Amino acid sequence: MKPSAVLLTIACAVWVTDAAGPEAGRKILYYRDPMHPSYTSDRPGKAPDCGMDLEPVYEESSGTTGAVVLGRVLRGSVQRTVKALGRVAPDENRVFPVVAGCEGWITKIEPGAATGDRVRKGQALASVYGREFATAERSFLYALKASENPPPALPGDESAPALTLQEARRYLENLGMGAAQIGELERTRSVILDVVLTSPASGVVLSRGAYPRQRFDRDAELFRIADLARVWILADLAADDPADVPAGTVARVTAPGSAKQPLTATVSGALPRFDATSRTAKLRLEADNPGLVLRPDMLVDVELPVTLPDVTTVPASAILDAGGGKTVFVDRDGRREPRSVRIGRRFGDRVEIVEGLAPGESIVVSGAFLVGHD
């Protein structure tokens, strides 16, 4: 016989000797593994570790005193901090695409208009040429001349002019011509071949789809500008996390590995969006971004304080791992009865009880292992 087997056999024999004795007439509460008392059963059987008989635990031996502390099963609201991984995204209300109003060619890319560059409103991004630009400029000059020298109205002709100066100006703006060049066109009365596209807002160039000598089609996105002074954070909530976090809840946001002070973000009123790929609910938060610390696609840690109403909980110390399940000892006028329970979420030092206990029941919250030994 191997030494380890000998030791195990001796240990089992010692437990058998200790469990023996005149127990006639005493009520058996449950049976336990003599080697691992946390394993219990409501019927006789064999210990799973060494195959010896489970030993009975009698009614009198359950009344451990001194080290055993009792408590109550509680039900009520629970404060919990939900930790989630978030991804920074531009605020869609602060994104400004520069879209080509007609087909043409890129003649020049201005300095400081690359992806990641900061730009200001009205800053030149690129120069373009297109026949439709020239046609629109001539129409504007015609409307300008007509507005300064309106032709005499014919008797009975109450129809509006085919093209007003305001319409001609709006058309140039929609094509992408900036206010400075429209003013130059109005001043010089001469068609400008190279039209300068300008930034519609101050911000950061998120993407650039324009390069020198490149031909582009109508509706092509040449630049995308975003004001990152305020951003969105999309937090991934797991299936057991509450997705109905009230709007206005203030969360703590930290960039992993960052030594900077944590920022705060506020839960928006938008409904969480379910992501079928990751099987998570994406909760949208909004945050001010001083110094542009948060960048698009950056991953951040999000801590959300939430309140869960009507949750049944017990201290974590009250739960014993009884092999295939969880056990809590219920106190019944001094008698300690093992009860199988099904647990749920953990809230700090307390654990949710999904099934097995009722609010108000008295339980062993400390020293439950000693109860199993008595």
C-alpha positions, -999 to +999 in steps of 0.1 A: +000+000+000+013+035-009+020+059+020-007+083+009-033+055+009-022+045+044-026+080+058-060+083+042-072+050+057-059+059+092-077+093+090-109+077+080-106+052+108-101+080+134-132+097+122-152+064+125-140+060+161-149+096+170-184+092+154-191+060+173-210+060+206-244+054+221-267+076+201-299+057+205-330+078+208-314+110+195-329+127+164-306+128+133-307+162+116-285+153+086-255+134+075-220+147+068-187+137+053-164+130+083-134+142+063-150+173+048-180+183+070-191+210+046-204+181+025-239+172+039-268+150+029-303+144+042-299+107+039-272+080+047-246+073+021-209+071+013-184+100+016-173+110-020-136+115-010-127+082+008-158+061+004-165+057+041-200+061+056-215+095+061-218+103+098-250+114+114-254+148+130-277+147+160-301+174+172-282+181+204-249+185+187-261+213+165-264+238+193-229+252+190-224+283+211-199+310+215-183+312+180-216+310+162-232+343+152-268+345+140-284+370+116-314+375+094-322+371+058-328+406+044-348+419+015-347+454+002-328+478-021-291+472-026-265+497-036-242+482-062-213+494-084-214+480-119-180+479-136-180+479-173-157+484-203-166+514-224-155+527-258-152+564-265-172+576-296-178+611-311-210+628-302-231+623-333-245+658-328-210+672-331-198+654-362-196+675-394-189+657-427-176+677-457-194+662-487-188+671-523-218+689-538-208+679-574-182+659-592-147+673-597-110+671-590-088+678-559-062+704-569-046+709-535-047+697-499-041+725-474-016+721-446-030+709-413-059+690-428-047+654-422-064+628-400-060+637-363-052+674-370-071+701-351-089+726-373-109+757-366-142+767-382-136+783-416-101+769-420-092+759-455-090+721-461-087+716-498-090+733-532-112+717-559-122+723-595-154+713-611-175+726-641-206+728-619-188+752-596-180+775-625-216+773-637-230+780-602-206+810-599-218+825-632-254+821-621-246+839-589-230+868-608-260+870-631-284+871-601-262+897-584-263+919-614-300+914-617-306+924-581-286+956-586-303+965-619-337+948-618-354+947-652-388+964-656-417+942-648-441+935-676-477+944-671-496+915-656-464+894-651-464+886-614-441+855-616-410+855-594-376+856-611-362+822-621-332+825-598-329+850-570-296+861-554-304+843-522-310+810-540-278+814-560-258+821-528-274+790-511-265+769-541-228+779-538-228+771-501-243+737-507-216+729-532-190+737-506-178+772-513-170+791-481-183+826-471-149+842-478-148+830-514-184+840-520-175+874-507-145+875-531-167+865-560-191+892-552-163+918-549-143+908-580-172+897-602-149+871-617-153+833-617-129+815-593-117+782-608-102+767-576-129+766-550-116+763-514-135+738-491-134+749-455-141+733-422-177+736-410-167+736-373-138+737-350-126+702-340-105+673-351-102+657-385-115+622-379-110+610-415-098+623-448-109+609-482-093+636-504-058+635-520-041+657-547-052+651-583-080+628-571-113+627-589-144+626-567-181+621-574-211+640-561-219+631-524-184+618-518-172+624-482-139+643-484-134+651-447-151+643-414-147+668-386-157+662-350-159+685-320-145+663-293-150+688-264-179+665-255-180+628-263-201+597-259-190+566-240-207+533-250-205+510-220-209+472-224-233+458-198-233+420-193-265+400-191-267+401-153-260+438-152-291+462-149-296+478-183-323+502-170-299+526-153-317+559-147-309+588-170-287+613-152-268+588-132-232+600-128-205+574-135-167+574-129-146+570-160-109+560-160-086+554-190-066+522-183-030+529-174-037+567-171-023+586-142-048+615-148-077+621-125-109+601-133-135+619-153-173+618-148-199+609-174-237+611-172-261+584-184-281+597-213-318+592-219-312+570-250-323+534-247-295+509-244-287+492-277-283+454-278-252+441-296-260+406-309-223+399-316-210+405-280-244+398-264-242+429-244-263+460-239-245+492-249-254+520-225-247+555-237-231+580-214-220+616-222-189+633-209-172+666-211-137+661-225-113+688-212-079+687-229-093+661-253-081+633-229-107+609-243-101+600-280-125+581-304-122+543-300-103+546-267-112+519-242-121+532-207-132+517-174-167+527-163-180+524-127-218+529-124-235+532-090-269+516-093-297+507-068-314+474-071-348+472-054-363+441-037-333+418-035-331+390-009-295+388+005-274+371+032-238+377+042-214+358+021-200+341+052-233+324+057-230+303+026-211+269+026-201+251-005-216+217+000-201+198-029-227+201-056-245+230-042-247+258-016-259+254+019-270+279+046-278+268+082-312+281+094-317+286+131-349+271+144-351+279+182-316+267+187-316+239+162-294+245+132-310+231+100-290+229+067-309+244+038-299+241+001-300+275-016-296+289-051-275+321-052-274+350-077-253+382-078-228+393-052-230+428-037-199+435-017-200+412+013-236+401+006-250+375-018-283+374-035-305+344-026-326+334-056-343+304-040-342+285-006-346+312+020-374+337+030-369+372+043-367+374+081-354+338+087-327+335+113-295+320+099-259+313+110-238+341+095-206+333+112-192+300+125-213+278+101-183+255+097-183+249+135-220+240+133-211+213+108-185+199+132-208+196+162 
